[in-house]
Amino acid sequence: MPGQAGGPPSSPLGRPPRSPEKAAAGPAAGAHHPAAAVAASQASRAPGAGGGAPRVEAAGEVVWRAAPPPVGPPGHAAAGQQRGEGGEQAGPSTSGRRPDLRYAVAAATGQREQMEDFFVARRFDLAGGGGAGAAPGAGARPGPSAAGLFGVFDGHSGTACAEFVARRVPEILGGSGLGAGDGRAATRALRTALLQADAEFRDAGGPEQAHSGSTALVALAEEGRLLVASVGDSRAVLSRKGAAAELTVDHKPDAPGELTRIESAGGHVVDGYLDGNISVSRALGNWHMAIKTDAGGPLTAEPDLVDRPLGPEDEFVLLACDGLFEVFTSQSAVDFARRQLRVHNDPTKCAEAVVQEALKRGTMDNVTLILVAFDVELPPLRNPRLARNDGMTRTLSGDALSTLQRSISESEEQMPGRGEVFTPMCE
C-alpha cells in the first residue's frame, strides 16, 4: 500500500468492510454495467478484520475451455470440472495444452487497521464470438473469444479511489468493443480505461476524496496471450517453467527511469518519496497534489503496457500488491506457489497459502493476490540448472574468494580433533 510521508497508514474514507456473506454473494453494489460486455463485474474488497487467516474472495471459475463446454451456467463449472476431474476432457488447443484458465483471489488486512485493497476477477467476453456482451447464464458459452479480466487496486489515504476505479475500469472496458486477438487495440483500451477512470474520479470526488489514491494492476488473459497495464508498485510475475519473469516494473520515485522522468517534469525525490510525500511515482487519484495535473507532471497515472504471448512453458501468473513483495522476492513467491500447486493443484488453496505465508513473514501491509493458472496439469519438477541456463558465466571476485577461504580455514580450526588421523578399525 503506497503511503504518504508523515500521515497515518489509512483513513476512514470508504464503506465499512463487507461481511463474509456479502463477499460470497457476488459483486459490490454498483458494479454492474447492463449494456457492457463486462456483465456483473466484481469490484470486491477483502475483510476488515485483523491480520488473521486470509479469506479466499473468488476462486475457480473456468474462463474458457476448448470443448466440450462446461455443464451448467456458462463460466461456472463444478469444482471437479474446474480441476479437470469428473471425466470431463477438453479438446486440444493450438499450443498442445488444455486451454483451461483457473484463478483464485486471497486477501488479508495484515497489520493495517483497515483493508484498502480492491480487486476485479471475472470472465470478460470479447467481441467476435463466444457471446460477446452476454451475461453469465444468458446463453453465452465460453469459447476462444472469452477472456479473464483481473485487477488489483491498492488504495492509499482511504479506499475511495481504489473502490471507484475497481468498478469503473471493467465498465469502461466493457463498452470498448474489444475483439479477440487484437493485442494492440486491447492494450490501448486498457490504457484508456485507466486514464478515463482517473479523470472521472477527479470530477466525481469531493475535497476529502481528492486526497485518496490507488495503484492499478490490470490483466486481460485471452487464449495465447496476456495483456497487462500497471500504475504504481503492484507487480505481475509470470512463472515460466518455474523461473520468475517480472512483467511489470515497480514505479518507485528513486528507480532510475522514474527519477529521470520526475526531474524532467520539475519534481524532486526526498528519501525515496516523490515531492517528499508519496512513495510511488505513478498513481490514480491524489488529485489534491500540485504535482499531478491534466497536462502531466511528476505524479502521473500513465500506465506501462505489456502484450505477452503465452506458450507451453507459461504456467501461472501472480498479480499482487506490494504487501506480498515486502516479504517475498518474485522468484521466492513463484517457488512457494509452485510447491503448493505440485501438492494439490488447487489455485484456491495455493493463493490462500501464499497470503498466509506473507502474514507469517511479518508483512506490515494489506495483502491481495490473484493467482491465474493457464493449465490444469501439475507443474513439472523444476530443474535448477535449467532455470539458470541464461548463457552467463558466473565467477567469484578475488575478494569474495579470499573471504570464502578464510571462513573455511576458521571453521576447520574450530573443529575438534583437527589434524588427527582416524583409521577405521577393521576386524
N, C-alpha and C positions, 0 to 999 in steps of 0.2 A: 504494500500500500504506500504509494508515494506520499511523503509527508511534507509539511511546511515547517520551516525552522521557527522555533520559539512558540509554537502553538500546540494545542492538545492533539492527541492522535486521532480523535474523532469528535464529531459534534452531533447534536440531537436531530439534525435535519433528516427528513425521510420518514416513511411509515414505520411502525413498530414491526419487529420480526414476525414473520408468518408462523403459524402453528404447524406442527408436523402434518396435521390433517389437511390444511390448506396447501402445504407444499406438495403433498402427494396428489392433490386433486387436479393440478394442471397449472396453466399459465397464470401469471399475476393479472390483476384487474387491469383492463385497458390494453392488453397485449394482442388483441385480435384485430385483424385488418380484413374486413369481409370481402374486399374486392381484390385482394392481393394474392400472388402465388404463394406467399407465406401465409398459410392458414393456421390459426391458433398458435402463433409464435410464443415460445416460452421466454419470459423475462423474469427469472427467478432469483431469489437470494437465499443464502444459507441461514441456518438458525442463529439466533442472537444470544444463545446461552454461552457459558464459559468455554474453556478450551478442552472439553471432554472429547469423546469419540466422535469422529466426523460422521455426518449423515450423508448417505447417497441420495442425491437430489433427483437424478434422472438416469435411467440405465436401460441398455439392452435393445433399443429399437433397431430393427433391421431396416436400414435406409434404402438399400437396393439389394436385389437378388436376381441372378440371371434367369433361372427357370427351374421348377415351376414357381408361380407367385406364392407368397405366404398364405396360409389359411387364416381366415378371419379378417378383421378390418385392415385395410391396406396400411402397411408400415408398422403394424403392431402384431408381430408373430408371437407365439407362445414361447415360454422360456426355453424349452427343449429345442425348438426350431432356431432360436437365436444362436445357439451354440452348435448348430449343425447336427443335432441329435434327433431322435424320434423317427429316423428313417427318411427324412426329407433330404434330397440331394439336389444341389443346384447344378445347372449346366456349366460347362467350361467358359471362361472369358478369353479374350484375345491374348491375355498375358499367361494363360495356362493356369490361373488361380481361380478359386471361388471368390467372386467379387462381393462377398458379404461385407457390410460395413457395420460395425457394432461400436457403441460408445457407452460411457458411464461418466457421471459427474459426482464428485465428492467434495465436500467443503467443510471447514471448521472455522470458528471465530478465533481460535488460538488465545493469546494473552491480551487481545484487544477488548475494550469494553463493548464494542458494537461491531456487527458484521456490515461491512461497506462494499463487499463484492456482489456483483450480479453476473448472471450468465445466461446464454442462449444455447440450447442444444435441441435440434429437431430436424425433421426432414424438410427439404426445400425442393419443390418441383420446378424444373427448368422448362422453358418453352420448347416446343417442337416435339412433343410426345410425352408419354408417361403421365398424362393427366395434368398438364401444367395449369396451375391456378385452382386445382381442386383440393378441397379439404380432406383430411383423412376420414375415411368412411363414406365419402361422397361418390364413390365409383372409380376413383383413380387407382391404378395399380403401380407399384414400384417397378421401375424399369431402368434401362441405361440412362434415361434423362433425369432420374431422381438423384438428388444430391443431399449432402448433410451440411447444415448450417450450424456453426459453433462459434461462440463468442465468450470471452472473459473480460469483464469490465471492473477494474479495481478502483473503487472510489476513494477520494480523499477530501477532507474538510466536509464531511457529510455524505449522504447517499443520493442526493437529488440528481446530480449529473449522471452517475452510473445507472440509476434506475431509468432515467429518461432515455438515454441513448440505447440501453438494452432493449427498450420497447421500440424505439423509432428505427434503428438500423434495419431490423428484419422487415419492417413495414415498407421502408423506402426501397429496399432491395426487391421486395415482392412486387412493387409497381414498376420495376425497371424493364420487364420483359426479357430477362436473361435467357439465352438459348444454350443448349447443350454443346459442349466442345469449343466454345468461343472464349478462350482464356483471356485474350486481350480485352474484350468487352467486359468480361467478368471482373477483372482487376480494376478497370475504370469504374465499374459500378460500385465496387467495394469502397473505392476512394470517395466517390460522390456521396455514398450513403453516410460515411463517417463525417465528412465536412458539412453536409447538409444537416445532419443531426446536431452537430456542434453549433451551427448558426441558429437552428431552431431553439436550442436550449438557451442561447443568449437572449433571443427575442421573447421567450415564454417565461423566463425566470424573473423573480423579484430581486431586491438587493441582497437578501440572505442567500438565495440560490446562486447568485453570481459568484460567490466565493467557492462553491463546490466544483470539483473537477474529477476526472477519471482517466485512467488509461483505457486502451481498447486493443483487444487482440481478436480478430475475426477470421475464421477459416471457412472456406467453401470447398467441400470434398465431393467431387464427382468421380465417376469411374475412370481411373487412369491419370488423374491429376489432382493436385491440392493447391488452392489459391489462398494466400494469407495476406492480411493487411494488419499492420501493427503501429500503434501510437503509444509510446511510454516504455515501461520496463517489464511488462508481462512477456512471456517467452514461449515460442513454439520450438519443440525439439523432436526431430524425427529419428526413429530407430531404424537403421539400415543394417540388417543382419547383426544387430547388437551394437553397432557403432553409432554414437550420438552425432547427429547433424543439426546444428542450430540454424533454423530457418529465419530467425529474427535477430536483430541487434538491440541490446538494451539501450534505450535513449536516456543516457545519463549525461548531465551537463559537462562533466570532465572527460567524457570519451573524446578522443582526438577529433573525429569528424564533426561531432556536435559542438565541441568547443570552438572550432573554426567558424562554423555557421553562426553560433551565438555572437561571437565577437564581431563578425562581419555585419550582423544586424544591429550592432550597437549595445549588446548586452554584456554582462560580465558574470563570472562564476566565483563564488566565495566559499571555500571549504566544501566543495562538491555540490553547492546549492546554486541554482540559477537565480541571479539577482539577489543572492543571499537568502532566498526564501523558499524555493521549491526544489525537490530532489530529482525531478525528471525534467528533461528538456523539451518533451512533447507531451501534450495532454489535451483532452477535450475539456470544455468548461474553463473555469478560472478566469472568467471574463472581467473580473474586478481588477485584474493586474494590468498596469500600463504597458507591460512588456508583451501583451498579446493584443493584436489588432486585426481588423479585416484585411489589411494590406500585408499582413505577415509581420513577424517580429521575432525576438529571441525565443519566446514561447510560442509554439505552433502546434496545430492539430494535423499537419500534413503527414500522412502515413507512409511507411515503407511498404512496398508491394512485392509479392513473390508469386510466381507461377511455376510450380514444381511438378514435372511429370512423375508419376508413381510407377515403380517397376516391381518385379518379383521380390527384390531384396527389402523393400519398404514394408515394415511390419506394423508399426503404430506410430502415432504422434501424441505427444504430451503438450497440452495447451494450459498454461498455469500462470498465476500471478507471481509477483516477486517473493511472496511469503514462502513459497516452496523452495525457491532457489537461494534463499538465505541460508539454508542448511543442506542443500543438495547442489552438486555440480550437475551440469547437463548429463554428463556420462554416468555419474552415480545414480541419477534419477532413472535413466534408461535401464541401467543394470538392475536396480531394485525392482522396477516394474516388470522387467523381462523374467526375472526369477519367479515372481509371483505368477505370471501367466504360464510359466512352464509347470507350475504345481497344479493349477486348477483351470487355466484357460478361461477365466471369468473376468471380463473387464470391470464388473461392478466390485467384486472382491479386491481386485488389483488397485483400483482407484482409491478405495477406502483404506487399504493397507499403506499406500504411499502417503496419503494425508496423515494417517495415524503416526507413521514414522517421522514425518516432519514435526509433529507435535512433540514426540519423544525427544527429538534432537534439539528442541528448545526454540523453534521459530517464534518470533515476537509478533508476527503479523497474522492477519487473516490469511487463510489458505483456500484457494479454489483450484481444482484440477479437472480438466476434461481429458479423458483418455479415449482416443479414437483408434480402433483396431481395423486394419484393412484386410484381414483374413480370418478364417475360422480355425486354421491349423495352429498347433503349438509352435511357438518359435523354436527353431532348431538350436542345438547346443552351439554355443559360441566358441570359435577357435581364437584365442587371444592373439596368436601370431598373425592371423588374417586381418584382425582389426587394426594392426599397426603396419600393415603392408602398404605404406604410402610412398615407398621409394626413397625415404630419407635415411641417412646413416647417422646413428646416434653414438656419440662418444662422450667420455668424461673429460673435463678440463684437467690440466695439471694440478691445480689447487684442489679440486674435488678428489682427484686420485690420491693425493698426499693425505688429505683428511681421512679418506677411507682406510688407507694403510695404517695411519696412526691409531684409528679406532680399533682396527683388528688387532694390532700389537698390544694395545692397552687391555683389550678383552682377554687376550691369551695370557698376559702377565697375571691377571686376577684369577685365572683358572687354577683350582687346587691340583697339586701334583704335576705342575707344568715342568717339562724336561725329563720326567721319569719315563722309562720304557716299560711297558707292560707286556709280558709274554704270556699268552694264553696257556693254561695248564691242560695238558692232554694226558689221558690215561693210556 
